[in-house]
């Protein structure tokens, strides 16, 4: 390995290996990345490492000018080509993920990209038994055949397909993401054209690594900014929720209930303790930046429901079956559903009377909280032509905000079953685990 091109290639490959390992470590450790985004970059950098490893084997086996060297050269070139080409379908899948596609495997762009990749692999396999694309002689000499350009057709089509997918989904991507994907596609394409013209220096490997780091840096920056924007939005949502709970009429009604028991000191003290517990719990939760323990949320709800029972008496029947409290969830999440159930469900009935059941339990996949009422029910989501013109819209806004907070903070979701006149069942579902860390701990993107 004394010729300048071989030395340059080795330097590029070693530097590429170092950068790829660094990228993989960053993808694993950088918790501001979304779960799926982190998974994609772990896969991308892992395949780049395999690609670079194959290139290293190829460079050293090429020095051995005998059948053993030729054998390893064939294997390394095959795996190098396979791993590098697989990055294109992975990129299509990642682009579709960023564009919000739900079923990527059935998406036409992904199906076509995988089809082209299999065609490319079939050509590579065919090459091992033919000399028309490229050959490696018994003395380990590589040479291109007359139909070598045929091998490049699927990869070029893959790149063009990715460019078309980027154009097709451009409106669903941020400006920064569009730029990142475009450069990630453009750099390897230019590198391939250079290598086709000036065979010898592995410009494709260099271009692939540079492009991967570029898109990784851009997306880290994009999601970090998104993370802090969502943090600020979450704080605002928490303030809005707190203000929704501690309304002047709620305080007035609570104080009225306490005053009615002034001639019963023990009862008045009990009511006052629950009122103070609700206020203290709500204000304490407002200062939390991360998810809180479920038992704290349930305790505040119990104080709220105690005060509601004092106000509505026998018209409100409440049951709580809390079999799972050892998990994390956003502050005011259950509280929001409880207030909606009472104020927009039960109290809207002609007699203002009804029952509320709150359950918590654990399944194989999720922590589940159910809030069920036999109130007037609702239509969700509310049609656009009925928004902003009635009180029910405020209930829908509260649920919509809760959906955002659940998705943001703990990868959770809401399931709503409701029909007008038949009551409402709302479920909070929070995954037991998300990756190596337990859900609800703090970094949510």
N, C-alpha and C positions, 0 to 999 in steps of 0.2 A: 504494500500500500504506500508506494513512494510517489505516484503521480499526483499532481495538484488536485485533479477532480475528485479522486478517491479520498484525499485528506479533507477536502471541503465537504464532501458528502458525509464523512464520519463526524465532522464537527457539527454539521446541521442535525444529524441524527441524535448525537449525544445531547446537544442543547435541546432538541425536541423532546427527548425522554425526560429531561429535568423539568421542562416547562409543563409537560403533560402530567407528571406526578404532582407538581405544585398545583396545577389546575384541579386535579382530582381531590387533593387534600382540602383546597379552598371550597370546592363544591360540597364536600362532606361537612365541613366545619361552619360554613357561613349560614347561620340560622335565619337571617332575614330573607333568605330565598324561600319561595313557596315550596311546599313538599314535593309536588310533581316537577317543578322546575329543577329542584335539586336532584331529583331522580334522573331526569333527562341528562343533566350535565355530568352526573356520575357515570352514566352509561356512555356518553360521548367521550369523556376523557379516558374511560377504561378501554374503549375500542381504539382510541388514538394510541394509547400505550401498547396495545397488542400490535397495532399497525407499525409503530416505531420499533418494537421488539423484532418483528419480522424483517424490517429493513436492516436492522443491525445484523441479524443472522445472515441475511443475504449478502451484506458487504463482506463479512468475514468468510463465509463459505465460498464466495467468488475467488478468494485468494488460493483456494485449494484446487489445483488444476488436475483433477482426476474424477473418477466416477462417483466417489463419495461426496466430493465437493459439488458435483452436478446434481446429485440426489437432494442434498440440502438446499441447493439453490432453487430447484424446482418447487420444493415445499415452501420455502420462504417467500418466493415471488407469488405463489398462489395465495398464501395467507395474507400477505401484504396487500394484494389486490382486493381480496375478499373483504378484509376489515376496513380498508379505506372506502370502498364502494358502499358498504353498509351504513356509513355515516349519512348518506343522502336520504334513504327512507326514514332514518331516525330524525333527521332534520324536518322532513315533511310532517312527521307525527308531532314534533315539538311545535312547529308552526301552527298546526291545527289545534293543538292544545291551547296555545296563546290566543288563538282566534275564538276560542270558546266552543269548539266542536265537542259534542257529547260522546258520540260513538265513532271514535277514530278508525277502528278496524274496518268499519263498513263505509268509510268515506272513499269516494272515487279516486281522489288524489293519492291516498295512501295505498289503495289497492293497485293502482297503476304503477306506483313507485316500487312496490314489492315485486310486481310482475317484471318490471325492467331489471330489477336486481337479480331475480332468478334467471333471466335471460343471460345476464352478464356472467353469473356463476356457471351456467351451462356452457358458455363459450370458453371460460377458463378450464373447465373439465375437458371439453373437446380439445383444447390446446395441448393437453398432456399426451394426447394420442395422435397429434398431427403436427405438421411443420409449416402450415400455411399462415399461422398468426405469429408465433415466435418459437424459437427452438433453443435448447441448451444442449450442446454437444457433450459427448462422453468426456472430453477434456475440459468441461465446464466453461464453454464459450457461449455467450448469449448473443443471439442475432434475431432481428425482426424479419418476419415473413412478408410475402406480398399482400396478404389480407390483414395485416396488423391493424389498419384503421377500423376494421369491422369491430374489433374488441372495444374501441372507444365509443362506438355509436350508443350503446345503452347508457354509458356514464354521461355522455353529452345530453341525451334525452332526459336523464334524471335531473341534471342541472337545469335544463329548460323547463321541465315540469315544475321544479321548485320555484323558479322565477314566475311561472304562470300562476302557481298557487299563491305566491306572495302578492301578485297583482290582484288576484281574485278576492283575497281576504284583506286587502289593504285597509278597508274602512273599519275593520274590526281590530286593527292593531294601532298602537300609539305610534306617533311619528318616530320616536326613538327606536321602537322595535322594528318598524319598517326599514329604517336605515341599517340597523344591526343585521337583520336577515339578508338584506341586499348585499352588504359587504361580505357576509359569510359565504354567500353564493358566488359573488364575483371574484374574490381572491383565488379560490381553488381553480376556477375556470381559467383565469389568466395563467395561473401556475401550470395547468395542464397544457395549455397552448404553447407556453415557453418550453416545457419539457419535450413536447412533440417535435419542436423545431431544433432545440439544442439538447439532444440526449446526452446524459452523463451526470448532470447535477440534479439531485432529487428536489426539484422546486415544488412538486405537488405536496410532498410531506411538509416542507417549510410553510407553504401557503395554507395548508389545512390547519396546522397548529396556530399560526398567526390569526387565521379567521376564527378558530374556536375561542382563542383568548379574547379576541375583539368582541364577539357576541356575548361571551361570558361577562366581560367587564361592563358592557352596555346594559345587560339585563340585571346585573347586580345593582348598578346605579339606579336603574328604573324601578326595581322592586324595593330598594332601600328608601327611595323617595316616596313610593307608594305606601310603604310600611309606616313611615312617620306621618304621612297625610292621614292614613287610617287611624293611627294612634290619636291624632288631634281630633278626627271626626268621632272616634269612640268616646273621648273625653266629653265632647259636646253632647253626644247622645246620652251619656250617663247623666249629665246635668239636666237635659231635657226630661229624662225619665224621672229623676228625683223631683223636679218641679211638678211633674204630672202627678206624682204620688202625694206630695206635701202641698196640696192646694189649700187656699184659705178656708174653703167650706169644710175640708176634712179636719183641719185644726179646730175650727169652730164647733163642729159636731162632736169632736172628741172632748173638748173642754166642757161642752154642754152635758155630755154623759158623766163626766167627772163631777160636775157641780150637782147633778141630780142625786149623787150619793153622799153629799156632804154630811147627811145625818146618819150615814153608815160608814164610819171611818175605815174599817177593814176593807169593805168593798171599794171605796173610793181610792184607797191605796193600791189595791190590785189593778184597778183600771188605769190609774196614773202610772204604775210600773210598766204596763204594756204599752201605753202611749209613749213613755220615755224610751222604752226599749226599741220601739219602731223608729223614733226620731234618731236615737243614737246609732242604731244599726244602719239606717239609710245614709246618714252623714259619714259614718266610718267607711262604708262601701264606696262612697263618692271619691275618696282619696286613693282607692286602689287602682293601680294601673294595669294589673293583670287579672286573670280570673280569680274567683274566690272559692272557698270550700262550700260545697252544697249545703252543709249543715248551717252555715251562717245565713245563707239565703233563705232557707226554710224557717229559721228562727225569726227573721224579720217578717216573713209572710205570716207566721203564726201570730205575731203581735198585731199585724195589720188586720188579720181576720178576727181576732178577739175584739178589736175596736169596731169592726163592721158588724159583728154579732150584737154588740152592745147597742148599736144604732138601729139595726133592723129586727132584732129579736128573733121570734120564731119564724119569721118570713125567710130567714136564711139558714139553711142546714149545711153544715160543713163537715166533711170527713177527710182525714189525712192518713194515708197509709205509706209511710216512708220506710221502705225496706233497703234503700241504697242511698247513703249520704256521703260516701267516701270517694268523692270525685270533685272536679273543678268545673265551674261554669261562670259565664259573665254575670256581674252584679246586676240586680233588678230583673233578671230574665224571667224567673217564675213569678215575681211580683207583678210584672207587666201583664202576664196572662191572667193572674188572679183578679187584678183590678178590672181588666176587660170583661172577664166572665161575669163579675158582679154588676158593673155599671152599664155595660152594653149588651149583656145577655139576660141575666135574671131580672134586673130592675126594669127592663123594658117590657116585661110581661104585664098584662092588664092588672093582675093582682100583686105584681112585684114580688112574687114568692117563688123560691126554687132551691135547688140543692147544688152544691159544689163538691167535687171529689178531686183530691190531689193525691197522686201516687208517684212513687219513685221505685225503680227496680233496675236490675241489670240483666241484659241478654248476653249472648256469646260475643256480640259485636259492639254493643252500645250501652251507655248509661241512659236510661229513659226517665223522663218526667212527664206525667200526664196531668193535664188540667181539664176536667170535664164538667160542663154545666148543662142544665136542662132549660136554658133560656130560649130566647127568640131565634137563635141561630143567625147566620149571616151568609152573604155571598163573598167569596174571596178567590182571587183578587177582585176588588171593586171595579166595575166598568168605568171607563174614562168619562162617559157622559154623566156619571153620578158622583163624580169626585167634587170635593170642595163645596158641596152644597148641603151637607148634613153632618150631624155629630158622629155618625158611624164612620165617616171618613177618618176621623181622628183615631178611632180604634184600629183601622187598617194601617195607618201611618205608624202607630206604636208597634204593631206586629211586623211591619216591613223593616223598621229600625232594628227590631230584635233579630230578625233573620240576618241582617247585615252583620250585627255584632257576633252572632253565633258563628257565622262563616269566617269572620275575621279572626276571632280570638281563639277558637278551639275546633275549627273544622266541623262544627256542628250544623244541624239543620232543623227545620220545623216541618211537621206533618200536620195538616189541618183537615179535619173531617167535620163539615157543617152544612146544614140545609136550613133554610128559613122555616121557623116554627118547630124545629126538631132538636135544638141545642147544638152545642159545639164541643168537639174533642180536639185539643191541641197537644201534640207531643213534641218535647224537646229531645233530640237524639244527639248524643255526644260520643264519638268513637272511644273505645277503651284505650287504644293506643294509636299513635301516629308516628311511625318510625321508632327510633331508639328511645325517645323521650315520652313521658306520659302526657296525654293531652291536657291542655289547660294551664300549662306552666308558665307561659310568658311570650315566647316568640311564635307568632301565629302565621306569618306569611311563608 
